[in-house]
Amino acid sequence: MLVITRKSGESLVINGNIEVTVVGITKDGVRLGIEAPRDIQVHRREVFEAIAEANRAAATPTQKMPMQDAAALLRAQTPKVRLTKGR
């Protein structure tokens, strides 16, 4: 881990396109301003971990469905099409 000392109003640059500025310092914490491209996601650690857990839960199947049941479910959801001659 790289540890850098900055004062209020000072900043650091990451990868040439992300700037982190110390906006304010109080007894309760440090306020940071982050300028980054829109395609870069910036989250607090606890939010990032909650998103990762939600993604893991969504990717884990809750029930295993036998192939026959899956095929029957697909057939039931597929609209019936009736073909007529001459059209």
Secondary structure, 3 states (H helix, E strand, C coil): CCCCCCCCCCEEEECCCEEEEEEEECCCCEEEEEECCCCCCCCCHHHHHHHHHHHHHHHCCCCCCCHHHHHHHHHHHCCCCCCCCCC
